[in-house]
Amino acid sequence: MAAFGLRNQRGSCWVNATLQALFRIDSLQKRFTNDETDPNCAVEQCMQEIWNSEGDEGLKAFYECVKTGTMPAGDDIGDSHELLEFLCDKIKFLDNLLRFKVANRISCNHCSYSENKPDSLIYMTITPTEYRQSVSDAIVQAVRPSEIEGWKCDKCKELGCTQQFLIGTFPEILTFHINQSDSGITYSSILVVNKLRYALTSVVCFNGGHWWTYGRNMPPGQPWIEFNDIFVQRHDPQSFPVSQYARLLMYSRLNE
C-alpha cells in the first residue's frame, strides 16, 4: 500500500491525520488509482492528486477547497471529525460509505404513545463514563434507554418518558468519535456489531496539541503504520496501535 507522509503547514496536522485515515479505505484507494473520481468535485479531485502523487501535489489546493471561517485548513489547527463531516458533505461516494440511519425513540411511561425521530450520521459519538471503557460497552451505553425528567406526554398529559438511540442501518465504514480527550478508551482490531464483523483500519489521535494517525490496509493482518505528518513508521504486523489519545476509530465491514 502507498505509505507516504504529508507536510504540515501552519498546524495542518489535523488535516493530515484525517486524510491518512481516509486513505486507508480500500474502495477509496481503488477509486483514486483507477481515476473514477467525480470530475465536478474539486475536493475529491484534490484528494486524488494527493494520493496519486504520494503527497507531493494537491495539498495546497485541498486547503483552499475546504477552508472556512471555523475550519482554517492550512492556516491553523482544527478538528478532524469536523473535517470528516465537511468531506462527506462534498463527496457523495464518501458519504455513502460512512453514513448510516439512526432514530431517537421517545416513549411515554404511562400510555401507548411512542415517536421515532429519524436521522442519519457519518459517525457515532461515544462518551466513555469510565477510564479504559471498551468501545463495545460504550455502544451499549449509548443505546440503553434512559429517562427524561420533566417531559409531559401530549396524549395522556402525564410526566415521564423514556428515550432511546436506535441504529437503523450499518455502513461499510463504521466510524466512532470519542467525545472525551485522554479517556483511555479500549478498542480491538475486530468489532462485532449486530452480528456484522468490522476490522479496524484507522485510529486518529489527538493529545491536546497535535494530531496523528495509525492506519493499515485491508484485509486484516497487514502491518500498522504510524502517519505523523511527514514522519511515517511501519510497525510489525503483530503490533497494535493502543493509544489513550484516540479520537476517531474507523472500522471497515468484512464481507464474509
C-alpha positions in Angstrom: 0.0 0.0 0.0 1.1 3.6 -0.5 2.6 4.9 2.7 3.7 8.5 2.4 3.9 11.5 4.7 2.2 14.8 4.3 3.7 18.2 5.0 2.5 20.2 8.0 1.6 23.8 7.0 0.9 26.1 10.0 -0.8 23.5 12.2 -2.3 21.3 9.4 -1.7 18.0 11.4 -5.4 17.6 11.8 -5.9 17.7 8.1 -3.1 15.2 7.5 -4.5 12.9 10.2 -7.9 12.9 8.6 -6.6 12.3 5.1 -4.4 9.5 6.2 -7.3 7.8 7.9 -9.4 8.1 4.7 -6.6 6.9 2.5 -6.8 3.5 4.3 -10.2 2.8 2.9 -9.8 0.1 0.3 -12.6 1.2 -2.0 -11.4 4.8 -1.9 -7.8 3.7 -2.8 -9.1 1.9 -5.9 -11.3 4.8 -6.9 -8.3 7.2 -6.9 -5.9 4.7 -8.6 -8.5 3.9 -11.3 -9.3 7.6 -11.9 -13.0 7.1 -11.0 -13.5 10.3 -9.0 -16.2 12.9 -9.8 -14.6 15.4 -12.2 -17.0 18.1 -10.9 -16.0 17.7 -7.3 -12.9 19.8 -6.7 -12.3 18.4 -3.1 -12.3 14.8 -4.4 -10.0 15.8 -7.3 -7.5 17.3 -4.8 -7.6 14.1 -2.7 -6.9 12.0 -5.8 -4.0 14.3 -6.7 -2.5 13.9 -3.2 -2.9 10.1 -3.3 -1.5 9.6 -6.8 1.5 12.0 -6.2 2.1 10.5 -2.8 1.7 13.8 -1.1 3.9 15.9 -3.5 1.0 17.7 -5.1 -2.6 18.7 -4.2 -2.3 19.7 -0.6 -2.3 23.5 -1.1 -5.3 23.2 -3.5 -7.1 21.0 -0.9 -6.6 23.6 1.8 -8.3 26.2 -0.4 -11.2 23.8 -1.2 -12.0 23.1 2.4 -11.1 26.3 4.2 -13.9 28.0 6.1 -14.1 30.5 9.0 -14.5 27.7 11.5 -12.2 25.2 9.7 -8.9 27.1 8.9 -7.2 24.4 6.8 -3.6 25.3 6.1 -3.7 28.3 8.5 -4.4 27.0 12.0 -5.3 23.9 13.9 -8.8 22.5 13.7 -10.7 19.3 14.5 -10.5 16.1 12.4 -14.1 15.0 12.9 -15.4 18.4 11.7 -13.3 18.0 8.5 -14.7 14.5 8.1 -18.2 15.9 8.2 -17.3 18.5 5.6 -15.7 16.0 3.2 -18.8 13.7 3.4 -21.0 16.7 2.6 -18.9 17.4 -0.5 -18.0 13.9 -1.7 -21.1 11.7 -2.3 -19.1 8.5 -2.7 -17.5 9.0 0.7 -20.8 9.9 2.3 -22.4 6.7 1.0 -19.5 4.7 2.6 -19.9 6.3 6.1 -23.5 7.4 6.5 -26.0 5.2 8.4 -29.6 5.7 9.6 -30.5 6.3 13.2 -33.5 7.3 15.2 -34.4 8.7 18.6 -37.4 7.0 20.1 -39.4 8.7 22.8 -42.0 6.5 24.7 -44.4 7.6 27.3 -44.1 5.7 30.6 -47.8 5.8 31.2 -49.6 5.2 27.9 -49.0 3.8 24.4 -47.6 7.0 22.9 -44.3 6.4 21.1 -42.5 8.5 18.5 -39.4 7.9 16.3 -37.4 10.8 15.1 -35.3 9.6 12.2 -31.8 11.0 11.4 -28.6 9.9 9.8 -24.9 10.2 10.9 -21.5 9.7 9.4 -20.0 8.8 12.8 -21.3 7.7 16.2 -20.2 9.8 19.1 -19.4 7.8 22.2 -18.7 9.4 25.6 -16.8 7.0 28.0 -18.1 7.1 31.5 -15.0 5.4 33.0 -11.3 5.2 32.2 -10.4 2.4 29.8 -14.0 1.6 29.0 -14.3 -0.6 25.9 -15.9 0.6 22.6 -18.4 -2.3 22.9 -19.5 -1.2 26.3 -19.7 2.5 25.2 -22.0 1.4 22.3 -24.3 -0.5 24.7 -24.3 2.5 27.0 -25.3 4.8 24.1 -28.3 2.7 23.0 -29.5 2.0 26.5 -33.0 3.5 27.3 -32.9 6.5 29.7 -35.4 8.6 31.5 -36.2 12.2 30.5 -37.3 14.3 33.5 -40.0 16.9 33.2 -41.4 15.6 29.8 -45.2 15.7 29.6 -47.0 13.4 27.2 -49.2 15.1 24.6 -51.6 12.1 24.7 -52.1 11.3 28.4 -50.6 14.5 29.9 -48.6 12.5 32.4 -45.0 13.3 33.3 -42.2 10.8 32.5 -40.9 9.2 29.3 -38.1 7.0 28.1 -35.7 7.9 25.2 -33.5 5.5 23.3 -31.0 5.9 20.5 -31.6 3.4 17.7 -29.3 2.3 14.9 -31.2 1.5 11.8 -28.5 0.6 9.3 -24.8 -0.2 9.4 -22.4 1.4 6.9 -19.4 -0.1 5.0 -17.2 2.2 7.1 -18.3 2.4 10.8 -16.7 5.5 12.5 -16.7 6.4 16.2 -15.9 9.9 17.5 -14.7 9.7 21.1 -16.1 12.7 22.9 -13.6 12.9 25.7 -9.9 13.6 25.4 -7.5 11.4 27.3 -10.3 8.8 28.0 -8.0 5.8 27.5 -10.9 4.0 25.8 -10.0 0.5 24.8 -10.7 -0.9 21.3 -10.0 -4.1 19.4 -8.9 -4.9 15.9 -12.2 -6.7 15.2 -15.6 -5.4 16.3 -18.9 -7.3 16.1 -22.0 -5.1 15.9 -25.4 -6.6 15.2 -23.7 -9.8 14.0 -21.7 -7.8 11.5 -17.9 -8.0 11.7 -15.7 -4.9 11.3 -11.9 -4.6 11.1 -10.2 -1.5 12.5 -8.3 0.4 9.8 -7.5 3.8 11.3 -7.0 5.4 14.7 -6.9 9.2 14.7 -5.2 10.6 17.8 -5.1 14.0 19.5 -3.0 14.8 22.6 -4.3 18.3 23.1 -1.9 20.0 20.7 -1.1 17.6 17.9 -3.0 15.1 15.6 -1.6 11.9 14.1 -3.0 8.6 12.7 -2.3 4.9 12.9 -3.6 3.0 9.8 -3.4 -0.2 7.9 -4.6 -1.7 4.7 -7.2 -4.5 4.2 -7.5 -7.4 4.6 -6.7 -7.7 8.3 -3.2 -8.9 9.0 -1.4 -6.1 7.2 1.2 -4.1 9.2 0.1 -1.0 11.1 1.8 2.3 10.0 2.1 5.5 12.0 1.4 8.6 10.0 2.7 11.7 11.8 2.9 14.5 9.2 6.0 13.7 7.1 7.1 11.0 9.6 6.0 7.5 8.5 6.9 4.4 10.5 5.9 0.9 9.6 5.3 -1.4 12.6 5.4 -5.2 12.9 2.2 -6.9 11.8 1.7 -8.3 15.3 1.9 -4.8 16.9 -1.3 -3.0 17.7 -1.8 0.8 18.0 -3.0 1.3 21.5 -3.3 5.0 22.3 -5.1 6.7 25.2 -5.4 9.7 22.8 -7.7 8.0 20.2 -10.4 10.4 19.0 -11.6 8.7 15.8 -11.9 5.0 15.2 -12.7 3.8 11.6 -13.7 0.2 11.0 -14.3 -1.4 7.6 -17.0 -4.0 7.3 -15.8 -7.5 6.5 -17.9 -9.1 3.7 -17.6 -12.7 4.8 
